[in-house]
Amino acid sequence: MRTLVAYLSYSGNTKETAEIIADYLENAGISVDMHRIGVDLPVDVSIYDLIFIGTFTWEMGATPDEVKDFVLEVGYKPEHVAVFGTGDTQFGGDDLYCLAVDKLARFYQSRWDGLKIEQSPRGSQEKRVITWLKGVLYDVRTLS
């Protein structure tokens, strides 16, 4: 299985989450390519069996422009997309918390709930990342 972990990170929290995902996948013997949205050259997502997209939520629940540009660069809706993101409930409360994750998961009609991490994925939240990731991988293997 070949996977892509594409992410946008300003504070480093989403990058940290992406790295946890990539490390876990690599340790499981799965091929992983990392893609920094808004930094790296466009990528051909058609060569991947599974795509992870990571984002933070901007302003009042908005998806960052760089992530929107990435979606447009892809140009179609790949079948196996899992979405993760980081956020902070102190900015907008539960209604706006990681809203970009919800929007992207809905847009891609992802079969998985988006993973939402409060600020940094350290400590107990790292376990949440791994638990979510195991669920995604189980489903992908079952669907294959």
N, CA, C and O atoms as CSV, one atom per row, in Angstrom:
chain,resi,resn,atom,element,x,y,z
A,1,MET,N,N,0.852,-1.175,0.000
A,1,MET,CA,C,0.000,0.000,0.000
A,1,MET,C,C,0.900,1.240,0.000
A,1,MET,O,O,1.891,1.317,0.726
A,2,ARG,N,N,0.528,2.180,-0.818
A,2,ARG,CA,C,1.267,3.435,-0.901
A,2,ARG,C,C,0.389,4.560,-0.367
A,2,ARG,O,O,-0.752,4.723,-0.798
A,3,THR,N,N,0.931,5.342,0.580
A,3,THR,CA,C,0.141,6.393,1.208
A,3,THR,C,C,0.800,7.755,1.051
A,3,THR,O,O,2.017,7.879,0.908
A,4,LEU,N,N,-0.054,8.767,1.084
A,4,LEU,CA,C,0.386,10.157,1.077
A,4,LEU,C,C,-0.138,10.813,2.343
A,4,LEU,O,O,-1.311,10.669,2.688
A,5,VAL,N,N,0.732,11.527,3.030
A,5,VAL,CA,C,0.319,12.348,4.162
A,5,VAL,C,C,0.598,13.794,3.763
A,5,VAL,O,O,1.741,14.251,3.787
A,6,ALA,N,N,-0.457,14.498,3.398
A,6,ALA,CA,C,-0.366,15.899,2.983
A,6,ALA,C,C,-0.908,16.761,4.119
A,6,ALA,O,O,-1.963,16.462,4.679
A,7,TYR,N,N,-0.191,17.824,4.458
A,7,TYR,CA,C,-0.631,18.625,5.599
A,7,TYR,C,C,-0.201,20.079,5.441
A,7,TYR,O,O,0.759,20.399,4.740
A,8,LEU,N,N,-0.950,20.946,6.120
A,8,LEU,CA,C,-0.603,22.355,6.249
A,8,LEU,C,C,-0.462,22.645,7.731
A,8,LEU,O,O,-1.333,22.295,8.527
A,9,SER,N,N,0.628,23.280,8.096
A,9,SER,CA,C,0.864,23.575,9.510
A,9,SER,C,C,1.551,24.922,9.646
A,9,SER,O,O,2.557,25.178,8.984
A,10,TYR,N,N,1.022,25.775,10.490
A,10,TYR,CA,C,1.689,27.038,10.811
A,10,TYR,C,C,2.380,26.931,12.169
A,10,TYR,O,O,3.541,27.316,12.308
A,11,SER,N,N,1.667,26.408,13.171
A,11,SER,CA,C,2.201,26.356,14.535
A,11,SER,C,C,3.079,25.130,14.775
A,11,SER,O,O,3.853,25.094,15.731
A,12,GLY,N,N,2.958,24.132,13.908
A,12,GLY,CA,C,3.709,22.893,14.095
A,12,GLY,C,C,2.862,21.749,14.626
A,12,GLY,O,O,3.297,20.598,14.586
A,13,ASN,N,N,1.662,22.036,15.122
A,13,ASN,CA,C,0.813,20.981,15.691
A,13,ASN,C,C,0.320,19.997,14.637
A,13,ASN,O,O,0.336,18.786,14.858
A,14,THR,N,N,-0.116,20.511,13.498
A,14,THR,CA,C,-0.601,19.621,12.437
A,14,THR,C,C,0.573,18.829,11.855
A,14,THR,O,O,0.424,17.655,11.516
A,15,LYS,N,N,1.719,19.460,11.742
A,15,LYS,CA,C,2.926,18.761,11.274
A,15,LYS,C,C,3.270,17.622,12.230
A,15,LYS,O,O,3.595,16.518,11.792
A,16,GLU,N,N,3.199,17.884,13.517
A,16,GLU,CA,C,3.492,16.860,14.522
A,16,GLU,C,C,2.536,15.665,14.381
A,16,GLU,O,O,2.950,14.510,14.481
A,17,THR,N,N,1.268,15.961,14.151
A,17,THR,CA,C,0.281,14.903,13.961
A,17,THR,C,C,0.595,14.114,12.693
A,17,THR,O,O,0.519,12.885,12.687
A,18,ALA,N,N,0.945,14.816,11.625
A,18,ALA,CA,C,1.309,14.161,10.365
A,18,ALA,C,C,2.510,13.245,10.561
A,18,ALA,O,O,2.550,12.146,10.007
A,19,GLU,N,N,3.474,13.683,11.334
A,19,GLU,CA,C,4.666,12.876,11.584
A,19,GLU,C,C,4.345,11.619,12.390
A,19,GLU,O,O,4.923,10.560,12.143
A,20,ILE,N,N,3.436,11.727,13.344
A,20,ILE,CA,C,3.006,10.548,14.110
A,20,ILE,C,C,2.369,9.537,13.158
A,20,ILE,O,O,2.653,8.341,13.221
A,21,ILE,N,N,1.508,10.037,12.279
A,21,ILE,CA,C,0.842,9.161,11.303
A,21,ILE,C,C,1.882,8.498,10.398
A,21,ILE,O,O,1.847,7.284,10.195
A,22,ALA,N,N,2.801,9.289,9.858
A,22,ALA,CA,C,3.819,8.754,8.950
A,22,ALA,C,C,4.710,7.736,9.655
A,22,ALA,O,O,5.007,6.681,9.093
A,23,ASP,N,N,5.134,8.035,10.863
A,23,ASP,CA,C,5.995,7.108,11.610
A,23,ASP,C,C,5.286,5.780,11.856
A,23,ASP,O,O,5.875,4.711,11.693
A,24,TYR,N,N,4.023,5.856,12.246
A,24,TYR,CA,C,3.265,4.633,12.506
A,24,TYR,C,C,3.149,3.797,11.224
A,24,TYR,O,O,3.368,2.586,11.244
A,25,LEU,N,N,2.805,4.450,10.123
A,25,LEU,CA,C,2.656,3.748,8.855
A,25,LEU,C,C,3.976,3.095,8.430
A,25,LEU,O,O,4.000,1.933,8.025
A,26,GLU,N,N,5.065,3.851,8.527
A,26,GLU,CA,C,6.370,3.311,8.139
A,26,GLU,C,C,6.760,2.123,9.012
A,26,GLU,O,O,7.289,1.131,8.511
A,27,ASN,N,N,6.502,2.220,10.310
A,27,ASN,CA,C,6.801,1.113,11.221
A,27,ASN,C,C,5.946,-0.112,10.915
A,27,ASN,O,O,6.323,-1.233,11.259
A,28,ALA,N,N,4.800,0.093,10.274
A,28,ALA,CA,C,3.928,-1.016,9.874
A,28,ALA,C,C,4.303,-1.540,8.487
A,28,ALA,O,O,3.624,-2.413,7.945
A,29,GLY,N,N,5.384,-1.006,7.913
A,29,GLY,CA,C,5.852,-1.465,6.610
A,29,GLY,C,C,5.112,-0.874,5.432
A,29,GLY,O,O,5.160,-1.419,4.330
A,30,ILE,N,N,4.425,0.239,5.653
A,30,ILE,CA,C,3.650,0.895,4.602
A,30,ILE,C,C,4.454,2.058,4.033
A,30,ILE,O,O,5.042,2.842,4.778
A,31,SER,N,N,4.475,2.163,2.713
A,31,SER,CA,C,5.183,3.238,2.030
A,31,SER,C,C,4.470,4.572,2.276
A,31,SER,O,O,3.254,4.676,2.114
A,32,VAL,N,N,5.243,5.587,2.669
A,32,VAL,CA,C,4.673,6.893,2.993
A,32,VAL,C,C,5.451,7.998,2.290
A,32,VAL,O,O,6.681,8.025,2.321
A,33,ASP,N,N,4.719,8.903,1.659
A,33,ASP,CA,C,5.303,10.142,1.151
A,33,ASP,C,C,4.656,11.290,1.911
A,33,ASP,O,O,3.439,11.330,2.088
A,34,MET,N,N,5.487,12.214,2.352
A,34,MET,CA,C,4.992,13.408,3.035
A,34,MET,C,C,4.907,14.550,2.020
A,34,MET,O,O,5.745,14.666,1.126
A,35,HIS,N,N,3.886,15.383,2.175
A,35,HIS,CA,C,3.702,16.529,1.285
A,35,HIS,C,C,3.289,17.724,2.129
A,35,HIS,O,O,2.262,17.697,2.807
A,36,ARG,N,N,4.103,18.774,2.078
A,36,ARG,CA,C,3.780,19.998,2.809
A,36,ARG,C,C,2.933,20.884,1.892
A,36,ARG,O,O,3.436,21.466,0.931
A,37,ILE,N,N,1.663,20.973,2.203
A,37,ILE,CA,C,0.745,21.775,1.409
A,37,ILE,C,C,1.196,23.234,1.443
A,37,ILE,O,O,1.518,23.779,2.499
A,38,GLY,N,N,1.211,23.846,0.266
A,38,GLY,CA,C,1.602,25.248,0.173
A,38,GLY,C,C,3.096,25.466,0.122
A,38,GLY,O,O,3.546,26.600,-0.042
A,39,VAL,N,N,3.884,24.398,0.261
A,39,VAL,CA,C,5.345,24.511,0.239
A,39,VAL,C,C,5.928,23.660,-0.883
A,39,VAL,O,O,6.694,24.153,-1.711
A,40,ASP,N,N,5.562,22.379,-0.905
A,40,ASP,CA,C,6.095,21.450,-1.896
A,40,ASP,C,C,5.402,21.625,-3.249
A,40,ASP,O,O,4.296,22.159,-3.329
A,41,LEU,N,N,6.059,21.176,-4.287
A,41,LEU,CA,C,5.472,21.195,-5.623
A,41,LEU,C,C,4.227,20.307,-5.658
A,41,LEU,O,O,4.115,19.385,-4.851
A,42,PRO,N,N,3.297,20.563,-6.566
A,42,PRO,CA,C,2.094,19.722,-6.664
A,42,PRO,C,C,2.458,18.238,-6.792
A,42,PRO,O,O,3.505,17.877,-7.331
A,43,VAL,N,N,1.564,17.399,-6.282
A,43,VAL,CA,C,1.801,15.962,-6.254
A,43,VAL,C,C,0.680,15.249,-7.016
A,43,VAL,O,O,-0.469,15.692,-7.008
A,44,ASP,N,N,1.028,14.150,-7.667
A,44,ASP,CA,C,0.035,13.337,-8.373
A,44,ASP,C,C,-0.562,12.350,-7.379
A,44,ASP,O,O,0.061,11.335,-7.070
A,45,VAL,N,N,-1.753,12.632,-6.876
A,45,VAL,CA,C,-2.354,11.774,-5.846
A,45,VAL,C,C,-2.894,10.462,-6.405
A,45,VAL,O,O,-3.223,9.555,-5.640
A,46,SER,N,N,-2.990,10.351,-7.714
A,46,SER,CA,C,-3.549,9.134,-8.313
A,46,SER,C,C,-2.679,7.902,-8.076
A,46,SER,O,O,-3.143,6.777,-8.263
A,47,ILE,N,N,-1.441,8.097,-7.671
A,47,ILE,CA,C,-0.544,6.954,-7.451
A,47,ILE,C,C,-0.664,6.378,-6.035
A,47,ILE,O,O,0.029,5.419,-5.695
A,48,TYR,N,N,-1.538,6.959,-5.213
A,48,TYR,CA,C,-1.650,6.536,-3.816
A,48,TYR,C,C,-2.921,5.726,-3.571
A,48,TYR,O,O,-3.980,6.001,-4.137
A,49,ASP,N,N,-2.781,4.727,-2.715
A,49,ASP,CA,C,-3.923,3.904,-2.299
A,49,ASP,C,C,-4.717,4.568,-1.191
A,49,ASP,O,O,-5.921,4.347,-1.064
A,50,LEU,N,N,-4.048,5.377,-0.391
A,50,LEU,CA,C,-4.671,6.034,0.751
A,50,LEU,C,C,-4.034,7.405,0.914
A,50,LEU,O,O,-2.813,7.546,0.843
A,51,ILE,N,N,-4.878,8.420,1.134
A,51,ILE,CA,C,-4.404,9.791,1.272
A,51,ILE,C,C,-4.898,10.350,2.594
A,51,ILE,O,O,-6.088,10.290,2.903
A,52,PHE,N,N,-3.974,10.890,3.366
A,52,PHE,CA,C,-4.304,11.600,4.599
A,52,PHE,C,C,-4.101,13.080,4.331
A,52,PHE,O,O,-3.071,13.487,3.794
A,53,ILE,N,N,-5.093,13.887,4.708
A,53,ILE,CA,C,-4.986,15.336,4.545
A,53,ILE,C,C,-5.134,15.965,5.925
A,53,ILE,O,O,-6.117,15.735,6.629
A,54,GLY,N,N,-4.136,16.762,6.295
A,54,GLY,CA,C,-4.138,17.423,7.595
A,54,GLY,C,C,-4.213,18.928,7.457
A,54,GLY,O,O,-3.560,19.523,6.600
A,55,THR,N,N,-5.016,19.533,8.308
A,55,THR,CA,C,-5.200,20.978,8.280
A,55,THR,C,C,-5.485,21.501,9.678
A,55,THR,O,O,-5.823,20.741,10.586
A,56,PHE,N,N,-5.347,22.768,9.832
A,56,PHE,CA,C,-5.865,23.445,11.017
A,56,PHE,C,C,-7.093,24.215,10.556
A,56,PHE,O,O,-7.360,24.310,9.358
A,57,THR,N,N,-7.838,24.763,11.506
A,57,THR,CA,C,-9.003,25.580,11.167
A,57,THR,C,C,-8.627,27.035,11.386
A,57,THR,O,O,-8.087,27.405,12.428
A,58,TRP,N,N,-8.919,27.840,10.398
A,58,TRP,CA,C,-8.502,29.231,10.350
A,58,TRP,C,C,-9.653,30.149,10.710
A,58,TRP,O,O,-10.813,29.845,10.430
A,59,GLU,N,N,-9.334,31.258,11.322
A,59,GLU,CA,C,-10.301,32.307,11.635
A,59,GLU,C,C,-11.585,31.734,12.234
A,59,GLU,O,O,-11.521,31.010,13.228
A,60,MET,N,N,-12.715,32.031,11.670
A,60,MET,CA,C,-14.002,31.611,12.251
A,60,MET,C,C,-14.512,30.329,11.596
A,60,MET,O,O,-15.614,30.300,11.048
A,61,GLY,N,N,-13.697,29.264,11.655
A,61,GLY,CA,C,-14.110,27.971,11.131
A,61,GLY,C,C,-13.741,27.737,9.681
A,61,GLY,O,O,-14.235,26.794,9.063
A,62,ALA,N,N,-12.885,28.575,9.130
A,62,ALA,CA,C,-12.544,28.485,7.709
A,62,ALA,C,C,-11.429,27.470,7.449
A,62,ALA,O,O,-10.571,27.220,8.295
A,63,THR,N,N,-11.477,26.903,6.257
A,63,THR,CA,C,-10.398,26.067,5.762
A,63,THR,C,C,-9.337,27.004,5.181
A,63,THR,O,O,-9.678,27.904,4.413
A,64,PRO,N,N,-8.060,26.818,5.528
A,64,PRO,CA,C,-7.014,27.707,5.005
A,64,PRO,C,C,-6.958,27.683,3.471
A,64,PRO,O,O,-7.206,26.653,2.846
A,65,ASP,N,N,-6.633,28.823,2.888
A,65,ASP,CA,C,-6.571,28.947,1.429
A,65,ASP,C,C,-5.613,27.939,0.802
A,65,ASP,O,O,-5.896,27.410,-0.273
A,66,GLU,N,N,-4.485,27.666,1.454
A,66,GLU,CA,C,-3.517,26.716,0.901
A,66,GLU,C,C,-4.123,25.323,0.753
A,66,GLU,O,O,-3.822,24.608,-0.202
A,67,VAL,N,N,-4.977,24.943,1.700
A,67,VAL,CA,C,-5.630,23.634,1.628
A,67,VAL,C,C,-6.658,23.641,0.497
A,67,VAL,O,O,-6.775,22.664,-0.243
A,68,LYS,N,N,-7.390,24.722,0.362
A,68,LYS,CA,C,-8.334,24.840,-0.755
A,68,LYS,C,C,-7.595,24.746,-2.086
A,68,LYS,O,O,-8.068,24.092,-3.015
A,69,ASP,N,N,-6.435,25.400,-2.179
A,69,ASP,CA,C,-5.624,25.330,-3.405
A,69,ASP,C,C,-5.169,23.898,-3.673
A,69,ASP,O,O,-5.163,23.453,-4.821
A,70,PHE,N,N,-4.790,23.176,-2.623
A,70,PHE,CA,C,-4.380,21.779,-2.774
A,70,PHE,C,C,-5.533,20.955,-3.342
A,70,PHE,O,O,-5.331,20.147,-4.249
A,71,VAL,N,N,-6.730,21.152,-2.818
A,71,VAL,CA,C,-7.912,20.429,-3.310
A,71,VAL,C,C,-8.109,20.721,-4.796
A,71,VAL,O,O,-8.394,19.811,-5.575
A,72,LEU,N,N,-7.961,21.970,-5.186
A,72,LEU,CA,C,-8.108,22.344,-6.598
A,72,LEU,C,C,-7.003,21.740,-7.452
A,72,LEU,O,O,-7.255,21.327,-8.584
A,73,GLU,N,N,-5.767,21.683,-6.921
A,73,GLU,CA,C,-4.652,21.067,-7.651
A,73,GLU,C,C,-4.925,19.590,-7.917
A,73,GLU,O,O,-4.622,19.081,-8.996
A,74,VAL,N,N,-5.499,18.906,-6.926
A,74,VAL,CA,C,-5.817,17.483,-7.094
A,74,VAL,C,C,-6.819,17.338,-8.236
A,74,VAL,O,O,-6.662,16.477,-9.101
A,75,GLY,N,N,-7.843,18.179,-8.233
A,75,GLY,CA,C,-8.758,18.244,-9.361
A,75,GLY,C,C,-9.876,17.221,-9.396
A,75,GLY,O,O,-10.754,17.303,-10.255
A,76,TYR,N,N,-9.867,16.271,-8.495
A,76,TYR,CA,C,-10.939,15.293,-8.402
A,76,TYR,C,C,-10.990,14.779,-6.965
A,76,TYR,O,O,-10.141,15.134,-6.147
A,77,LYS,N,N,-11.974,13.954,-6.662
A,77,LYS,CA,C,-12.129,13.429,-5.306
A,77,LYS,C,C,-11.653,11.980,-5.249
A,77,LYS,O,O,-12.395,11.066,-5.609
A,78,PRO,N,N,-10.409,11.769,-4.793
A,78,PRO,CA,C,-9.937,10.387,-4.644
A,78,PRO,C,C,-10.837,9.619,-3.678
A,78,PRO,O,O,-11.488,10.201,-2.811
A,79,GLU,N,N,-10.857,8.313,-3.849
A,79,GLU,CA,C,-11.781,7.480,-3.070
A,79,GLU,C,C,-11.394,7.334,-1.601
A,79,GLU,O,O,-12.262,7.423,-0.733
A,80,HIS,N,N,-10.131,7.113,-1.305
A,80,HIS,CA,C,-9.710,6.822,0.066
A,80,HIS,C,C,-8.951,7.999,0.673
A,80,HIS,O,O,-7.721,8.044,0.646
A,81,VAL,N,N,-9.715,8.956,1.225
A,81,VAL,CA,C,-9.135,10.130,1.862
A,81,VAL,C,C,-9.570,10.151,3.323
A,81,VAL,O,O,-10.758,10.077,3.635
A,82,ALA,N,N,-8.588,10.253,4.207
A,82,ALA,CA,C,-8.847,10.400,5.644
A,82,ALA,C,C,-8.323,11.772,6.060
A,82,ALA,O,O,-7.226,12.169,5.668
A,83,VAL,N,N,-9.110,12.490,6.852
A,83,VAL,CA,C,-8.790,13.871,7.191
A,83,VAL,C,C,-8.497,13.990,8.687
A,83,VAL,O,O,-9.193,13.409,9.520
A,84,PHE,N,N,-7.459,14.750,9.003
A,84,PHE,CA,C,-7.121,15.017,10.400
A,84,PHE,C,C,-6.788,16.493,10.551
A,84,PHE,O,O,-6.471,17.173,9.575
A,85,GLY,N,N,-6.863,16.975,11.775
A,85,GLY,CA,C,-6.531,18.371,11.998
A,85,GLY,C,C,-6.371,18.707,13.452
A,85,GLY,O,O,-6.750,17.953,14.348
A,86,THR,N,N,-5.794,19.866,13.653
A,86,THR,CA,C,-5.596,20.371,15.000
A,86,THR,C,C,-6.369,21.671,15.153
A,86,THR,O,O,-6.619,22.384,14.181
A,87,GLY,N,N,-6.737,21.961,16.375
A,87,GLY,CA,C,-7.497,23.169,16.630
A,87,GLY,C,C,-7.415,23.559,18.090
A,87,GLY,O,O,-6.640,22.993,18.862
A,88,ASP,N,N,-8.219,24.527,18.450
A,88,ASP,CA,C,-8.201,25.057,19.797
A,88,ASP,C,C,-9.616,25.508,20.148
A,88,ASP,O,O,-10.142,26.445,19.547
A,89,THR,N,N,-10.217,24.851,21.103
A,89,THR,CA,C,-11.607,25.185,21.445
A,89,THR,C,C,-11.754,26.586,22.029
A,89,THR,O,O,-12.864,27.116,22.063
A,90,GLN,N,N,-10.670,27.198,22.488
A,90,GLN,CA,C,-10.800,28.549,23.044
A,90,GLN,C,C,-11.112,29.588,21.967
A,90,GLN,O,O,-11.525,30.704,22.282
A,91,PHE,N,N,-10.916,29.225,20.696
A,91,PHE,CA,C,-11.234,30.141,19.595
A,91,PHE,C,C,-12.508,29.668,18.902
A,91,PHE,O,O,-12.440,28.960,17.897
A,92,GLY,N,N,-13.657,30.049,19.424
A,92,GLY,CA,C,-14.914,29.731,18.778
A,92,GLY,C,C,-15.690,28.590,19.406
A,92,GLY,O,O,-16.795,28.278,18.963
A,93,GLY,N,N,-15.131,27.963,20.429
A,93,GLY,CA,C,-15.852,26.902,21.118
A,93,GLY,C,C,-16.061,25.665,20.266
A,93,GLY,O,O,-15.421,25.496,19.228
A,94,ASP,N,N,-16.956,24.809,20.710
A,94,ASP,CA,C,-17.197,23.528,20.041
A,94,ASP,C,C,-17.761,23.683,18.634
A,94,ASP,O,O,-17.505,22.838,17.776
A,95,ASP,N,N,-18.517,24.739,18.382
A,95,ASP,CA,C,-19.132,24.918,17.066
A,95,ASP,C,C,-18.097,25.116,15.958
A,95,ASP,O,O,-18.324,24.703,14.821
A,96,LEU,N,N,-16.980,25.737,16.274
A,96,LEU,CA,C,-15.964,26.031,15.260
A,96,LEU,C,C,-14.725,25.147,15.387
A,96,LEU,O,O,-13.831,25.198,14.543
A,97,TYR,N,N,-14.677,24.340,16.441
A,97,TYR,CA,C,-13.505,23.512,16.711
A,97,TYR,C,C,-13.221,22.558,15.556
A,97,TYR,O,O,-14.040,21.694,15.241
A,98,CYS,N,N,-12.079,22.715,14.940
A,98,CYS,CA,C,-11.630,21.864,13.827
A,98,CYS,C,C,-12.677,21.747,12.721
A,98,CYS,O,O,-12.817,20.689,12.106
A,99,LEU,N,N,-13.400,22.813,12.472
A,99,LEU,CA,C,-14.458,22.796,11.465
A,99,LEU,C,C,-13.915,22.488,10.066
A,99,LEU,O,O,-14.620,21.895,9.249
A,100,ALA,N,N,-12.675,22.882,9.784
A,100,ALA,CA,C,-12.079,22.576,8.478
A,100,ALA,C,C,-11.972,21.064,8.278
A,100,ALA,O,O,-12.099,20.582,7.153
A,101,VAL,N,N,-11.742,20.319,9.345
A,101,VAL,CA,C,-11.685,18.852,9.267
A,101,VAL,C,C,-13.040,18.316,8.818
A,101,VAL,O,O,-13.127,17.480,7.918
A,102,ASP,N,N,-14.088,18.808,9.458
A,102,ASP,CA,C,-15.445,18.363,9.097
A,102,ASP,C,C,-15.762,18.696,7.642
A,102,ASP,O,O,-16.312,17.869,6.915
A,103,LYS,N,N,-15.413,19.908,7.224
A,103,LYS,CA,C,-15.702,20.339,5.851
A,103,LYS,C,C,-14.977,19.461,4.830
A,103,LYS,O,O,-15.568,19.045,3.833
A,104,LEU,N,N,-13.699,19.183,5.080
A,104,LEU,CA,C,-12.936,18.362,4.136
A,104,LEU,C,C,-13.436,16.914,4.114
A,104,LEU,O,O,-13.557,16.313,3.047
A,105,ALA,N,N,-13.720,16.367,5.276
A,105,ALA,CA,C,-14.223,14.985,5.324
A,105,ALA,C,C,-15.549,14.875,4.580
A,105,ALA,O,O,-15.797,13.890,3.884
A,106,ARG,N,N,-16.393,15.879,4.726
A,106,ARG,CA,C,-17.675,15.884,4.018
A,106,ARG,C,C,-17.452,16.057,2.508
A,106,ARG,O,O,-18.083,15.370,1.706
A,107,PHE,N,N,-16.566,16.963,2.127
A,107,PHE,CA,C,-16.277,17.204,0.714
A,107,PHE,C,C,-15.792,15.928,0.028
A,107,PHE,O,O,-16.249,15.593,-1.065
A,108,TYR,N,N,-14.877,15.228,0.666
A,108,TYR,CA,C,-14.325,13.999,0.091
A,108,TYR,C,C,-15.209,12.777,0.333
A,108,TYR,O,O,-14.890,11.674,-0.110
A,109,GLN,N,N,-16.310,12.980,1.031
A,109,GLN,CA,C,-17.204,11.877,1.391
A,109,GLN,C,C,-16.396,10.743,2.020
A,109,GLN,O,O,-16.558,9.569,1.686
A,110,SER,N,N,-15.527,11.139,2.936
A,110,SER,CA,C,-14.643,10.191,3.596
A,110,SER,C,C,-15.454,9.169,4.383
A,110,SER,O,O,-16.437,9.509,5.041
A,111,ARG,N,N,-15.032,7.932,4.305
A,111,ARG,CA,C,-15.720,6.880,5.066
A,111,ARG,C,C,-15.321,6.912,6.528
A,111,ARG,O,O,-15.873,6.168,7.339
A,112,TRP,N,N,-14.351,7.781,6.881
A,112,TRP,CA,C,-13.884,7.882,8.258
A,112,TRP,C,C,-14.197,9.254,8.822
A,112,TRP,O,O,-14.114,10.267,8.127
A,113,ASP,N,N,-14.561,9.266,10.098
A,113,ASP,CA,C,-14.708,10.542,10.795
A,113,ASP,C,C,-13.349,11.217,10.830
A,113,ASP,O,O,-12.319,10.556,10.952
A,114,GLY,N,N,-13.354,12.523,10.723
A,114,GLY,CA,C,-12.098,13.254,10.811
A,114,GLY,C,C,-11.535,13.194,12.215
A,114,GLY,O,O,-12.278,13.184,13.197
A,115,LEU,N,N,-10.229,13.154,12.301
A,115,LEU,CA,C,-9.535,13.166,13.585
A,115,LEU,C,C,-9.307,14.613,13.989
A,115,LEU,O,O,-8.742,15.394,13.224
A,116,LYS,N,N,-9.746,14.969,15.187
A,116,LYS,CA,C,-9.591,16.326,15.696
A,116,LYS,C,C,-8.730,16.288,16.953
A,116,LYS,O,O,-9.031,15.586,17.919
A,117,ILE,N,N,-7.650,17.067,16.910
A,117,ILE,CA,C,-6.710,17.120,18.017
A,117,ILE,C,C,-6.694,18.526,18.607
A,117,ILE,O,O,-6.521,19.514,17.894
A,118,GLU,N,N,-6.874,18.593,19.904
A,118,GLU,CA,C,-6.812,19.871,20.616
A,118,GLU,C,C,-5.352,20.288,20.755
A,118,GLU,O,O,-4.584,19.661,21.485
A,119,GLN,N,N,-4.985,21.329,20.064
A,119,GLN,CA,C,-3.636,21.891,20.043
A,119,GLN,C,C,-2.605,20.856,19.603
A,119,GLN,O,O,-2.525,20.544,18.414
A,120,SER,N,N,-1.822,20.321,20.520
A,120,SER,CA,C,-0.716,19.419,20.178
A,120,SER,C,C,-1.113,17.959,20.381
A,120,SER,O,O,-1.891,17.648,21.283
A,121,PRO,N,N,-0.579,17.054,19.540
A,121,PRO,CA,C,-0.926,15.638,19.683
A,121,PRO,C,C,-0.101,14.915,20.740
A,121,PRO,O,O,-0.022,13.687,20.720
A,122,ARG,N,N,0.500,15.629,21.639
A,122,ARG,CA,C,1.348,14.988,22.649
A,122,ARG,C,C,0.505,14.353,23.756
A,122,ARG,O,O,-0.676,14.660,23.920
A,123,GLY,N,N,1.145,13.465,24.502
A,123,GLY,CA,C,0.490,12.834,25.648
A,123,GLY,C,C,-0.636,11.916,25.232
A,123,GLY,O,O,-0.493,11.124,24.301
A,124,SER,N,N,-1.758,12.026,25.924
A,124,SER,CA,C,-2.890,11.124,25.666
A,124,SER,C,C,-3.458,11.309,24.261
A,124,SER,O,O,-4.065,10.389,23.712
A,125,GLN,N,N,-3.266,12.480,23.683
A,125,GLN,CA,C,-3.797,12.713,22.334
A,125,GLN,C,C,-3.023,11.932,21.276
A,125,GLN,O,O,-3.574,11.623,20.219
A,126,GLU,N,N,-1.759,11.607,21.537
A,126,GLU,CA,C,-1.008,10.770,20.616
A,126,GLU,C,C,-1.677,9.400,20.509
A,126,GLU,O,O,-1.714,8.804,19.433
A,127,LYS,N,N,-2.202,8.908,21.622
A,127,LYS,CA,C,-2.925,7.631,21.613
A,127,LYS,C,C,-4.185,7.731,20.754
A,127,LYS,O,O,-4.549,6.771,20.076
A,128,ARG,N,N,-4.845,8.878,20.779
A,128,ARG,CA,C,-6.030,9.089,19.931
A,128,ARG,C,C,-5.670,9.027,18.457
A,128,ARG,O,O,-6.419,8.474,17.652
A,129,VAL,N,N,-4.521,9.596,18.102
A,129,VAL,CA,C,-4.053,9.557,16.714
A,129,VAL,C,C,-3.868,8.102,16.284
A,129,VAL,O,O,-4.338,7.697,15.221
A,130,ILE,N,N,-3.184,7.328,17.112
A,130,ILE,CA,C,-2.894,5.931,16.779
A,130,ILE,C,C,-4.175,5.109,16.705
A,130,ILE,O,O,-4.333,4.297,15.793
A,131,THR,N,N,-5.082,5.304,17.640
A,131,THR,CA,C,-6.354,4.565,17.627
A,131,THR,C,C,-7.140,4.867,16.355
A,131,THR,O,O,-7.664,3.956,15.714
A,132,TRP,N,N,-7.223,6.146,15.991
A,132,TRP,CA,C,-7.917,6.544,14.755
A,132,TRP,C,C,-7.242,5.922,13.542
A,132,TRP,O,O,-7.905,5.381,12.657
A,133,LEU,N,N,-5.925,6.005,13.512
A,133,LEU,CA,C,-5.155,5.477,12.394
A,133,LEU,C,C,-5.355,3.968,12.243
A,133,LEU,O,O,-5.515,3.474,11.127
A,134,LYS,N,N,-5.348,3.245,13.345
A,134,LYS,CA,C,-5.586,1.799,13.301
A,134,LYS,C,C,-6.957,1.504,12.699
A,134,LYS,O,O,-7.102,0.557,11.926
A,135,GLY,N,N,-7.962,2.304,13.047
A,135,GLY,CA,C,-9.297,2.126,12.482
A,135,GLY,C,C,-9.326,2.357,10.984
A,135,GLY,O,O,-9.968,1.607,10.249
A,136,VAL,N,N,-8.628,3.398,10.524
A,136,VAL,CA,C,-8.560,3.673,9.092
A,136,VAL,C,C,-7.878,2.509,8.371
A,136,VAL,O,O,-8.376,2.031,7.352
A,137,LEU,N,N,-6.760,2.064,8.889
A,137,LEU,CA,C,-6.022,0.975,8.244
A,137,LEU,C,C,-6.820,-0.326,8.237
A,137,LEU,O,O,-6.799,-1.061,7.250
A,138,TYR,N,N,-7.516,-0.614,9.323
A,138,TYR,CA,C,-8.343,-1.812,9.375
A,138,TYR,C,C,-9.400,-1.772,8.274
A,138,TYR,O,O,-9.612,-2.755,7.563
A,139,ASP,N,N,-10.053,-0.626,8.146
A,139,ASP,CA,C,-11.093,-0.490,7.114
A,139,ASP,C,C,-10.518,-0.626,5.711
A,139,ASP,O,O,-11.121,-1.278,4.858
A,140,VAL,N,N,-9.360,-0.018,5.461
A,140,VAL,CA,C,-8.749,-0.087,4.132
A,140,VAL,C,C,-8.411,-1.533,3.802
A,140,VAL,O,O,-8.661,-1.992,2.687
A,141,ARG,N,N,-7.854,-2.237,4.745
A,141,ARG,CA,C,-7.487,-3.635,4.501
A,141,ARG,C,C,-8.721,-4.503,4.305
A,141,ARG,O,O,-8.700,-5.435,3.502
A,142,THR,N,N,-9.784,-4.211,5.020
A,142,THR,CA,C,-11.034,-4.960,4.890
A,142,THR,C,C,-11.684,-4.698,3.533
A,142,THR,O,O,-12.273,-5.601,2.938
A,143,LEU,N,N,-11.577,-3.460,3.043
A,143,LEU,CA,C,-12.191,-3.070,1.779
A,143,LEU,C,C,-11.421,-3.596,0.571
A,143,LEU,O,O,-11.979,-3.720,-0.519
A,144,SER,N,N,-10.149,-3.904,0.764
A,144,SER,CA,C,-9.301,-4.339,-0.355
A,144,SER,C,C,-9.630,-5.727,-0.827
A,144,SER,O,O,-9.002,-6.227,-1.760
